[in-house]
Amino acid sequence: MEIVIAQPPTIAAILEIFPEAAKPDVIFAFGDKIYNPSGNPIPRALMAHERVHGMRQLTMGLDVEQGVMRWWAQYLDDKSFRFEEELKAHAAEFREQAYGLDSNHRAKLLMATARRLIAPLYAYDDWRPPLPRAMTLLREEIDHG
């Protein structure tokens, strides 16, 4: 994926829903690009996460721009869709980090990843599942997704 050191084209709409997205190190997938406003290095696990978003965006339209914009519109508007997209991306992030870990460390990584999945950044508000449910859903996605 190409890394673009800039704000994404739809940053104003993103910040309306996700004020925390203005924080440093928040990055944004746009098809085959990742917008990285801070320019800081992106860890491999986060690249795996964003790659999932980018690939899914590319399947939502007849062309790249249409698919990306359609995905972002639905992501910003629909908390259920947002959660499902984040569930898939967080599962990829987990898989990238879990290789070679023993079961104890995998369990700790699962909990930490589930906490990020339901973090305030994603603005689920009262829709957010509790941590135990998020861990179950994440485990299912990791194993069968």
C-alpha positions in Angstrom: 0.0 0.0 0.0 1.2 3.5 -0.8 1.7 5.7 2.3 0.6 9.3 1.9 1.8 11.8 4.5 -1.3 14.0 4.6 -4.8 14.1 6.0 -7.3 11.9 4.1 -9.7 13.6 1.6 -12.7 13.2 3.9 -11.1 14.3 7.2 -13.8 16.9 8.0 -16.5 14.2 7.9 -14.4 11.8 9.8 -13.7 14.2 12.6 -17.4 15.0 12.9 -18.0 11.4 13.9 -14.6 10.6 15.4 -13.1 13.6 17.2 -10.3 11.4 18.6 -9.1 10.7 15.0 -7.3 14.1 15.3 -4.8 12.5 17.7 -1.3 11.7 16.4 -0.7 8.3 14.9 -4.3 7.8 13.7 -4.1 6.6 10.1 -6.8 6.1 7.5 -7.2 3.5 4.7 -8.4 4.7 1.3 -8.3 1.8 -1.1 -4.7 1.2 -2.0 -3.4 4.1 0.1 -2.9 4.8 3.8 -3.1 8.4 4.9 -0.6 8.9 7.7 -0.8 12.5 8.7 2.0 12.3 11.4 4.4 10.5 9.0 5.4 8.2 11.9 6.4 4.6 11.1 3.4 2.2 10.9 3.8 -1.1 12.7 3.3 -4.3 10.7 0.2 -5.2 12.7 -1.4 -1.9 12.0 -0.5 -2.3 8.3 -2.4 -5.6 8.3 -5.4 -3.9 9.9 -5.5 -1.1 7.3 -4.9 -3.5 4.5 -8.2 -5.2 5.4 -10.0 -1.9 5.3 -8.4 -1.0 2.0 -9.2 -4.3 0.3 -12.8 -4.2 1.5 -13.2 -0.6 0.2 -12.0 -1.7 -3.2 -14.8 -4.3 -3.4 -17.6 -1.7 -2.8 -17.7 0.0 -6.1 -17.1 -0.2 -9.8 -14.0 1.9 -9.5 -11.5 2.6 -6.7 -12.9 6.1 -5.8 -16.5 5.0 -5.8 -15.8 1.9 -3.6 -13.7 3.9 -1.1 -16.3 6.7 -0.9 -19.2 4.3 -0.5 -17.3 2.4 2.2 -16.5 5.6 4.1 -20.1 6.8 3.9 -21.4 3.6 5.3 -18.6 3.4 7.9 -19.4 6.9 9.2 -23.1 6.4 9.2 -23.7 2.8 10.4 -22.3 1.6 13.7 -23.1 -2.0 13.0 -21.2 -1.9 9.7 -18.3 0.0 11.4 -18.1 -2.7 14.1 -18.1 -5.5 11.6 -15.3 -3.8 9.6 -13.2 -3.2 12.7 -13.8 -6.8 13.8 -12.3 -8.1 10.6 -9.4 -5.6 10.7 -8.6 -6.2 14.4 -8.6 -10.0 13.7 -5.9 -9.4 11.0 -4.0 -7.2 13.4 -4.1 -10.0 16.0 -3.0 -12.7 13.6 0.0 -10.5 12.6 1.1 -10.2 16.2 0.2 -13.7 17.6 2.5 -15.8 15.5 4.8 -17.8 17.8 3.2 -16.7 21.0 2.3 -19.2 23.7 -1.3 -19.5 24.8 -0.9 -17.2 27.8 0.5 -14.4 25.7 -2.1 -15.0 23.0 -4.8 -14.6 25.6 -3.4 -11.3 26.8 -3.1 -10.2 23.2 -6.7 -11.1 22.5 -7.9 -9.0 25.5 -5.7 -6.0 24.5 -6.9 -6.3 20.9 -10.6 -6.6 22.0 -10.1 -3.4 24.2 -8.9 -1.5 21.1 -11.8 -2.9 19.1 -14.3 -1.3 21.4 -12.2 1.8 22.2 -13.9 5.3 22.3 -12.0 6.2 19.0 -14.6 4.2 17.1 -17.6 6.2 18.5 -19.9 3.2 19.0 -21.4 5.0 22.0 -24.1 3.0 23.7 -23.9 0.4 20.9 -20.5 -0.9 21.9 -20.5 -4.5 23.1 -19.0 -5.3 26.6 -15.4 -6.5 26.6 -16.3 -10.3 27.2 -18.6 -10.2 24.1 -16.0 -8.3 22.0 -13.4 -11.0 23.0 -15.8 -13.8 21.9 -16.6 -12.1 18.6 -13.0 -11.4 17.9 -11.9 -15.0 18.7 -14.6 -16.3 16.3 -13.4 -13.9 13.6 -9.8 -14.9 14.1 -10.7 -18.6 14.0 -13.3 -18.6 11.2 -13.2 -15.2 9.5 
